[in-house]
Every structure is written in C-alpha cells, then in structure tokens.
Amino acid sequence: MDGLRSTAGSDVAASVMGGPVTQMAPALDEARKRQIIVGVLTAMLLAALDQTIVAPAMTTIGRSLGHFEHLPWVISAYLITATAVTPLYGKLADIHGRRSVIFVSVSIFIAASVLCALAPNLWTLIGARALQGLGGGGLIALAQTVMGDLVPPKQRGRYAAQISAVWAAASVAGPVVGGVFAEHLHWSLVFWINVPLGAAALAMMYGPLKDLPFVPRHHRLDALGAGLVVIGTSLAMLALSLGRMSGHWGSPTVLGLALVAVVAIVLFVWRLNAFDAPLIPMQVLRDPVVLRGTLAVSLGMGGFVGLTTIVPIFLQLQSGLGPDAAALGLIVMAAGSVVGALVVGRAIPKLGRYLLPAIGGLALACLALGGLAATVTAPFLPLTGFLLFLYGLGLGPIFPTATVSVQNAVARYDLGAATGLLAFMRSLGAAFGVAILGAIVLGAGKGGAAIDPSSFRLAFLAALAATGGAFVLFAGMPARPLRDGPEPVSAES
C-alpha cells in the first residue's frame, strides 16, 4: 500500500502547500467511454499500420520516383521525427488537455499523409514523411494516456492487451495491404488510406473527449528542454540510420552526430534538475516503477523489432524459404506476442502478484532465444517456428504489465508525461534494436559475401541479452497495489 499512500499523501500535501488541487472526476457513461476507446484504438492503428504498410511499397516507390539508394530515408525520416517528439506530446497533453493535443497530432498526420501521396519526387516524399512523424509521434502516447484517463489501473490490462492486438493486426495486415496497393493499384494508396482512418478516429473521439475531466495546469512549457530532447534524439537516430545504411559506424559523420547527440542529452538531463517544471517531472523519473518499466520495455522492444529485420533473412538463407513464406515467421512471432498480451492483460485485474506472469514470460522468451541461437547451423523449420512463437508468447505480457504499472505509479497530472516517456523509450529501443541486430547480420554480408550463420547466432544472443536485461528489471520492480476506482483530476492553483 506504500504506493497508494505516497500518491495520496503527495496530493494532499500539494493541496495544502498551494500545489495541485484535486477533485473527483465525474464519470462518463459506458457508451461514450467505448466510443472514445474505439477512437483511440483507431488512432493507434494509424501509427502501427504506418510502420508496416510502407515497406512493401518501397520498390515501387523507387521505380516511380527514382533514387533507389536513398529509399531507406522514406522510413528513417518518419522514425527520427516521431521518436524525437513523443515525450513532448505527453507533456503538452498534461498542460493543455488530451482533446486539443490529440486533434493536432492526428491532423498533422493526415495532412502530411496527403503530401506524401502527392509527392512528385523522392525528396518531397522524405520531407513529408518527416512531417508525418511530427504528427505520428503523438498518436501512441496520447492514445495510451486517454486510456489511462478512462480506465482505473486495475482494469487497464485488458485494454493494454487490445493495444497489443492492434499492433499485431497491423504487423500482419500492413505488409499484405501495402503489397497489394503497390503492385496492383498505386503506391500512393499506402498514404491515402490514412485519411479516412484518421478522420474516423477524430469523428469518434473529438466530441466525447470534451467530457473527459481536465483542469489546465498554469505553467509554461520547458521549451529549452523540449528543444534539447528533440535535437539529441533526432541526431542519435540520424547517426543510427546513417551507420546502419552505410555500414561505416566509425565515419566522421556518424561519430560527429553521435557526439553532438550525447552533449544534447547531457544538457537535457541537467535541464531536468535545473528547471522547476521540466519536460519529464523528476518525481516521475525517480520512481523505481517508472524507471524499471520504461527501461524494460525499451530492451524488450529492441529485441523484438530487431528480430523482425533478421528473421525473414534467416528463414530464407537457412531454411530455403521464399520471401513470402519467410514472412510467416514474423506472423508466428507476432501471434505469440498477441496471445501473451491478451491472456495476461485480461488476467491482471484478478491477479494479486500481477508482475509474475511478465517475469515468467521473459524467462520463457530467454529460453526460446537460447534455443534459436543453438540451432542456427542446423535449423528444423517446425522447431524454429515453435521457438519464435514461444518467444513472442513470453515477451507479449510485458507490454500491458509495464503500461499498467507505470500509469498506476504516477499521479493523474503526470499521466501524460509518464505515458509519453514509456512510448518514447519503446520507440528508442526499437530503433537501437534494428540498428544493432541489422548491423550484426547485414554487416556480415557486405561486399557481396554470404552471411555467416554465426552472425545469426550472435544476433539471437544479442536479443537474449536485451530480454535478459528486461527480466532483471521486472524482477526488481516494486509491485504496488493497483487502483480500482476514479482518480482525482489535478491542476495547479
């Protein structure tokens, strides 16, 4: 009960000292809650689908717009800007409210999607994708924040599992739909599809969201801190992208970008301690649940997304599958993660020790990765598929568990900042995972040389190390009782 007492005590103390003043949130009726939830899941589908539907159209885009050597920037430009602005959206939602900020995020995403679809050349498309990332970076964090507003932490697991299901559906449907659009219709449809989806999300959410309890906070945004985190993250992502695409990790350009990124991040950390209302509140960062939960998700996501880049290559080279059949490995892995997330998410409200399934799942994922590493030289396809499913099954529970734990650990007036931090670390981990595992495997095949099977073993072991790190973090996370009732709405007096 320490977590509950500390949260409640801080609210009362702040009220006495002239800080946040709390009031109980009026309840929304169930019909409007469901309407908002469907809307935020649709908004999240926009972000998830965008990360899977564009890749199959890349070759067609290259044939249409030229400059094949620069095609990877169509993906990287979006990831760089989306990751950089994610924590900023969370803070803005805490200051200005969810409704206005999510409207801006979805509107930017839709407008940029139109620019992408109409792009006359590759450079315009890359620029439009960077702009699209500025909108898309808020979709995940804001959707989860609104979920946190609507549902008590004890009941949030089942909705976090639905979020995992949205991601899995996008990972399966995106490549198929993107391929059909590119090959049989027109590549621009991978961007046009965002317009009706985005409009539907806004139509479902925007009206009911005005009834979502919110009291504005009367302080200014830390513009310097926001600028530092955007610069640091953007340059770090740019260095990773250049290193991954060129293979020259020691080049002056990559090292220079990395150095400036480190300086910006160090200055951002200094700013967190120096500013009275930083982008990420220090009480959020110092909380062991938030710290361990966000780091664990970052490591877990790094291994998972990193493996999505090498598993199809592994199955093609080691098992002799074609590209289409090799993609089934990703579907099996994603299916495992959805099953794990759904089962654990629905069970969280009934579990006393709700962290145990995630800890056990990570142990299972580590065993599966060990099995994959041990069988790279003599793969048996049914066994490989089974191990990929077990890995996904074991990893899936960490996502609803981390979301519930982190949101339960903070006061409502810090919910957006904490959720934005979680989404930011998830995206950052994914970027590092793709860069590291891609460099391990693809770097082994530079210059036309065949990829050594030992490079796949090393990649699986790298994913094992990341998953093991997530296991250690979850095992040491405090298990606080989950709130199961209305939360106070807070604002500064």
C-alpha positions in Angstrom: 0.0 0.0 0.0 3.0 2.3 0.1 2.5 3.4 -3.5 -1.1 4.4 -2.8 -0.2 6.2 0.4 2.6 8.1 -1.2 0.4 9.2 -4.1 -2.5 10.2 -2.0 -0.2 11.9 0.5 1.6 13.9 -2.1 -1.8 15.1 -3.5 -3.0 16.2 0.0 0.3 17.9 0.8 0.4 19.7 -2.5 -3.1 21.0 -1.9 -2.1 22.3 1.5 1.1 23.9 0.1 -0.7 25.6 -2.9 0.3 22.9 -5.4 -2.1 20.6 -7.3 -5.7 20.8 -6.1 -7.7 17.6 -6.5 -11.3 16.9 -7.3 -13.1 13.7 -8.2 -13.7 13.2 -11.9 -17.3 12.9 -13.0 -18.0 9.5 -14.5 -18.5 9.2 -18.3 -21.3 6.8 -19.4 -20.2 3.5 -20.8 -21.4 4.2 -24.3 -19.2 7.4 -24.6 -16.3 5.5 -23.0 -16.5 2.8 -25.6 -16.7 5.4 -28.4 -13.5 7.1 -27.1 -11.7 3.8 -26.7 -12.6 2.7 -30.3 -11.4 6.1 -31.5 -8.0 5.9 -29.7 -7.5 2.4 -30.9 -8.2 3.6 -34.5 -5.6 6.4 -33.9 -3.1 3.9 -32.7 -3.8 1.7 -35.7 -2.7 4.7 -37.8 0.7 4.7 -36.2 1.0 0.9 -36.2 -0.1 0.5 -39.8 2.2 3.2 -41.0 5.2 1.3 -39.7 4.3 -1.9 -41.7 2.4 -0.8 -44.8 5.1 1.5 -46.4 7.9 -1.0 -46.5 6.3 -3.4 -49.2 5.8 -0.3 -51.4 9.4 0.8 -51.3 10.5 -0.9 -54.5 7.5 0.5 -56.4 8.2 4.0 -55.0 11.8 3.7 -56.1 10.7 2.8 -59.7 8.3 5.7 -59.7 10.4 8.4 -58.1 13.9 7.2 -58.7 17.0 7.5 -56.4 16.9 3.9 -55.1 20.0 4.5 -53.0 18.1 7.0 -50.8 14.9 5.0 -50.4 15.7 3.9 -46.7 15.2 7.6 -45.8 11.4 7.2 -46.5 11.3 5.0 -43.4 14.1 6.7 -41.4 12.8 10.3 -41.8 9.5 9.2 -40.1 11.1 7.3 -37.3 13.6 10.1 -36.4 10.9 12.8 -36.0 8.3 10.6 -34.5 10.6 9.3 -31.8 12.0 12.8 -31.0 8.6 14.5 -30.3 7.0 11.6 -28.4 7.8 12.9 -24.9 6.8 16.4 -25.9 3.3 15.3 -26.7 2.9 13.7 -23.3 3.8 16.9 -21.5 1.6 19.0 -23.8 -1.3 16.7 -23.0 -0.8 17.3 -19.3 -0.7 21.1 -19.7 -3.4 21.7 -22.4 -5.6 18.6 -22.2 -5.9 15.5 -24.3 -8.6 16.6 -26.7 -6.8 19.6 -28.3 -3.4 17.9 -28.4 -4.6 14.6 -30.0 -6.6 16.7 -32.5 -3.3 18.5 -33.5 -1.4 15.2 -33.7 -3.9 13.4 -35.9 -4.5 16.5 -38.1 -0.7 16.8 -38.8 -0.5 13.1 -39.6 -3.5 13.3 -42.0 -2.2 16.5 -43.7 1.3 15.0 -44.1 -0.1 11.8 -45.5 -1.8 13.8 -48.3 1.5 15.5 -49.0 3.2 12.0 -49.1 0.6 10.7 -51.5 1.0 13.7 -53.8 4.8 13.9 -53.7 6.3 14.5 -57.2 9.8 13.3 -56.2 11.6 11.3 -53.6 13.0 14.4 -51.7 9.5 15.8 -51.3 8.3 12.4 -50.1 11.1 12.2 -47.5 10.3 15.7 -46.2 6.6 14.9 -46.0 7.4 11.7 -44.1 9.4 13.7 -41.6 6.4 16.0 -41.2 4.2 12.9 -40.8 6.4 11.7 -38.0 5.8 15.0 -36.1 2.1 14.0 -36.0 2.6 10.3 -35.7 4.9 10.7 -32.7 1.9 11.7 -30.5 -0.5 9.0 -31.6 0.7 6.1 -29.4 1.5 8.2 -26.3 -1.8 10.2 -26.4 -3.9 7.1 -27.1 -2.5 5.3 -24.1 -2.8 8.5 -22.0 -6.5 8.7 -22.8 -6.9 5.1 -21.9 -5.3 5.9 -18.6 -7.8 8.7 -18.0 -10.8 6.5 -18.7 -9.9 3.2 -17.0 -8.7 2.5 -13.5 -5.2 0.9 -13.4 -6.6 -2.4 -12.2 -8.8 -2.7 -15.3 -6.2 -1.3 -17.7 -4.5 -4.6 -18.6 -7.3 -5.8 -20.8 -7.2 -2.5 -22.8 -3.4 -2.6 -23.0 -3.8 -6.1 -24.4 -6.2 -4.7 -27.1 -3.5 -2.2 -28.0 -1.1 -5.1 -28.5 -3.7 -6.8 -30.7 -3.9 -3.6 -32.8 -0.1 -3.7 -33.3 -0.2 -7.4 -34.2 -3.0 -6.8 -36.7 -1.1 -4.0 -38.3 2.1 -6.2 -38.5 0.1 -8.9 -40.4 -2.3 -6.7 -42.5 0.2 -3.9 -43.2 2.6 -5.9 -45.4 -0.2 -7.6 -47.3 -2.2 -4.4 -47.9 0.9 -2.4 -48.8 2.0 -5.1 -51.3 -1.4 -5.2 -52.9 -1.6 -1.4 -53.2 1.9 -1.1 -54.6 1.7 -4.0 -57.1 -1.9 -3.8 -58.3 -3.1 -0.3 -57.7 -0.8 2.6 -56.8 1.8 3.2 -54.2 0.2 6.4 -53.0 -2.7 4.5 -51.5 -0.4 3.4 -48.6 -0.7 7.1 -47.6 -4.2 7.9 -48.8 -5.6 5.1 -46.5 -4.6 7.3 -43.5 -7.1 10.0 -44.5 -10.3 8.0 -43.9 -8.8 6.2 -40.9 -7.7 9.5 -39.3 -11.0 11.2 -40.0 -12.9 8.3 -38.4 -10.7 8.4 -35.3 -11.3 12.1 -34.9 -15.0 11.8 -35.5 -15.3 9.1 -32.8 -13.1 10.8 -30.2 -13.3 14.5 -30.6 -16.9 15.1 -29.3 -16.8 12.7 -26.4 -13.3 13.8 -25.3 -14.8 17.2 -24.3 -16.4 15.4 -21.4 -13.1 13.9 -20.3 -12.3 15.6 -17.0 -9.4 18.0 -17.2 -8.2 21.1 -15.3 -5.5 23.1 -17.1 -2.1 23.5 -15.4 -0.9 27.0 -15.1 2.8 26.9 -16.1 4.8 27.3 -19.2 6.3 24.5 -21.3 10.0 23.9 -20.9 10.9 25.0 -24.4 14.7 24.6 -23.9 14.3 21.1 -22.5 12.0 20.2 -25.3 14.5 21.5 -27.9 17.3 19.6 -26.3 15.5 16.3 -26.2 14.3 16.7 -29.9 17.9 17.6 -31.0 19.5 14.8 -29.0 17.1 12.2 -30.1 17.0 13.3 -33.7 20.8 13.3 -34.1 21.1 10.0 -32.3 18.5 8.4 -34.6 20.2 10.0 -37.6 23.6 8.6 -36.6 22.0 5.1 -36.2 20.3 5.4 -39.6 23.4 6.5 -41.4 25.5 3.8 -39.7 23.0 1.1 -40.5 22.6 2.1 -44.2 26.3 2.7 -44.9 27.9 0.1 -42.6 30.6 2.7 -41.7 30.0 3.2 -38.0 33.3 4.8 -37.5 32.9 7.5 -40.1 33.4 11.2 -39.0 29.8 12.0 -39.9 28.3 9.2 -37.7 30.7 9.8 -34.8 30.2 13.6 -35.0 26.4 13.2 -34.9 26.6 10.8 -32.1 28.9 13.2 -30.1 26.5 16.2 -30.5 23.6 13.9 -29.6 25.3 12.9 -26.4 26.1 16.5 -25.5 22.4 17.5 -26.1 21.2 14.6 -23.9 23.6 15.5 -21.1 22.3 19.1 -21.3 18.8 17.8 -21.2 19.5 15.8 -18.0 21.0 19.0 -16.5 17.8 20.9 -17.5 15.6 18.3 -15.8 17.3 19.2 -12.5 17.5 23.0 -13.1 14.0 23.8 -14.3 11.1 23.9 -11.9 8.6 22.3 -14.3 10.8 20.1 -16.7 9.5 18.2 -19.7 9.7 15.0 -17.7 9.0 15.7 -14.0 11.8 14.4 -11.7 9.3 12.7 -9.4 8.3 10.6 -12.4 11.9 9.7 -13.4 12.9 8.9 -9.8 10.1 6.5 -9.3 11.6 2.9 -9.5 8.4 1.5 -11.1 8.6 4.1 -13.9 12.4 3.8 -14.3 12.4 0.0 -14.4 9.2 -0.3 -16.5 10.3 2.1 -19.2 13.8 0.6 -19.5 12.4 -3.0 -19.6 10.0 -2.1 -22.4 12.8 -0.4 -24.3 15.0 -3.5 -24.0 12.2 -5.9 -24.9 11.0 -3.8 -27.8 14.6 -3.5 -29.1 15.0 -7.3 -29.2 11.6 -7.9 -30.8 11.7 -5.2 -33.5 15.4 -6.0 -34.2 14.4 -9.6 -34.8 11.7 -8.6 -37.3 14.6 -7.4 -39.5 16.6 -10.6 -39.4 14.1 -13.4 -39.0 12.9 -13.3 -42.7 16.6 -13.3 -43.9 17.4 -16.2 -41.5 14.5 -18.3 -42.8 15.3 -17.6 -46.4 19.0 -18.4 -46.1 19.0 -21.2 -43.5 15.7 -22.9 -44.3 15.4 -22.2 -48.1 12.1 -20.4 -47.9 10.9 -17.8 -50.4 10.3 -14.2 -49.3 6.5 -14.7 -48.9 6.9 -17.9 -46.8 9.7 -16.4 -44.7 7.3 -13.6 -43.7 5.2 -16.3 -41.9 8.0 -16.3 -39.2 7.0 -12.8 -38.3 3.4 -13.7 -38.2 4.0 -16.6 -35.9 6.1 -14.3 -33.6 3.5 -11.6 -33.6 0.7 -14.1 -32.9 2.6 -15.3 -29.9 3.0 -11.8 -28.5 -0.7 -11.1 -29.0 -1.7 -14.2 -27.2 0.6 -13.5 -24.3 -0.6 -9.9 -24.0 -4.3 -10.7 -24.3 -4.1 -13.6 -21.7 -2.1 -11.6 -19.2 -3.9 -8.3 -19.8 -7.2 -9.9 -19.0 -5.8 -11.7 -16.0 -4.2 -8.6 -14.4 -7.4 -7.5 -12.5 -7.7 -11.0 -10.9 -4.0 -11.4 -10.0 -2.6 -10.5 -6.7 1.0 -10.7 -7.8 0.4 -9.2 -11.3 4.2 -8.9 -12.1 4.8 -12.7 -12.0 3.3 -13.5 -15.5 5.6 -10.9 -17.1 8.6 -12.2 -15.2 7.8 -15.8 -16.1 7.1 -14.8 -19.7 10.5 -13.1 -20.1 12.2 -16.2 -18.7 10.4 -18.2 -21.4 11.4 -15.7 -24.1 15.1 -16.1 -23.0 14.9 -19.9 -23.2 13.3 -19.6 -26.7 16.1 -17.2 -27.9 18.7 -19.6 -26.5 17.1 -22.4 -28.5 17.2 -20.3 -31.7 20.9 -19.5 -31.1 21.7 -23.1 -30.6 20.1 -24.3 -33.8 21.2 -21.7 -36.4 23.5 -24.1 -38.2 21.0 -27.0 -38.4 17.6 -25.4 -38.3 14.5 -27.6 -38.2 11.7 -25.4 -39.6 8.9 -26.6 -37.3 11.1 -26.2 -34.3 12.2 -22.7 -35.4 8.5 -21.7 -35.8 7.7 -23.1 -32.4 10.6 -21.2 -30.8 9.6 -18.0 -32.5 6.0 -18.4 -31.2 7.3 -19.1 -27.6 9.5 -16.0 -27.8 6.5 -13.8 -28.8 4.3 -15.5 -26.2 6.8 -14.8 -23.4 7.5 -11.2 -24.5 3.9 -10.2 -25.0 2.9 -9.9 -21.3 5.5 -7.2 -20.6 3.6 -4.5 -22.7 0.3 -4.5 -20.8 2.1 -5.1 -17.5 4.5 -2.2 -18.0 1.8 0.2 -19.1 -0.4 -0.6 -16.2 2.4 -0.5 -13.7 3.8 2.9 -14.9 0.4 4.6 -15.1 -0.5 3.3 -11.7 2.7 4.7 -10.2 2.1 8.4 -11.1 -0.5 11.0 -10.1 -3.0 11.8 -12.8 -1.5 15.2 -13.5 1.8 13.4 -14.6 0.0 10.7 -16.6 0.7 12.2 -20.0 4.4 12.7 -19.2 4.9 9.2 -17.8 3.0 7.6 -20.8 4.9 9.7 -23.2 8.2 8.6 -21.6 7.1 5.0 -21.9 6.2 5.4 -25.6 9.5 7.3 -26.2 11.6 4.5 -24.7 9.7 1.9 -26.6 10.4 3.7 -29.9 14.1 4.4 -29.0 14.6 0.7 -28.0 13.1 -0.4 -31.4 15.5 2.0 -33.3 18.5 0.7 -31.4 17.4 -2.9 -31.9 17.0 -2.6 -35.6 20.4 -0.8 -35.9 22.3 -3.3 -33.7 20.8 -6.6 -34.9 20.7 -5.3 -38.5 24.4 -4.4 -38.3 25.3 -7.8 -36.8 23.7 -9.8 -39.6 23.8 -7.5 -42.7 27.3 -6.3 -41.9 28.4 -9.9 -42.2 27.3 -9.9 -45.8 28.9 -6.7 -47.0 30.6 -6.7 -50.3 28.5 -9.5 -51.7 29.9 -12.1 -49.2 27.5 -14.7 -48.0 26.2 -14.1 -44.5 27.9 -16.4 -42.0 25.4 -18.4 -39.9 27.4 -17.4 -36.8 26.2 -13.8 -37.3 22.6 -15.0 -36.8 23.7 -16.8 -33.6 25.3 -13.5 -32.4 22.1 -11.6 -33.3 19.9 -14.1 -31.3 22.3 -13.8 -28.4 22.1 -10.0 -28.5 18.3 -10.2 -28.4 18.7 -12.7 -25.5 20.9 -10.2 -23.6 18.3 -7.4 -24.1 15.5 -9.8 -23.0 17.5 -10.9 -20.0 18.0 -7.2 -19.1 14.2 -6.7 -19.2 13.8 -9.8 -16.9 16.2 -8.4 -14.3 14.4 -5.0 -14.4 11.0 -6.6 -14.0 12.2 -9.0 -11.3 13.3 -6.0 -9.2 10.2 -3.8 -9.8 8.1 -2.9 -6.8 4.6 -4.4 -7.1 2.2 -1.7 -5.9 -1.5 -2.3 -5.4 -3.5 -1.3 -8.5 -6.0 1.4 -8.0 -9.5 0.3 -8.9 -11.6 3.5 -8.8 -12.0 7.1 -10.0 -8.8 9.1 -9.9 -8.6 12.7 -8.9 -8.3 15.4 -11.6 -5.5 17.7 -10.6 -4.2 21.2 -11.6 -2.0 23.8 -10.2 -3.8 26.5 -8.2 
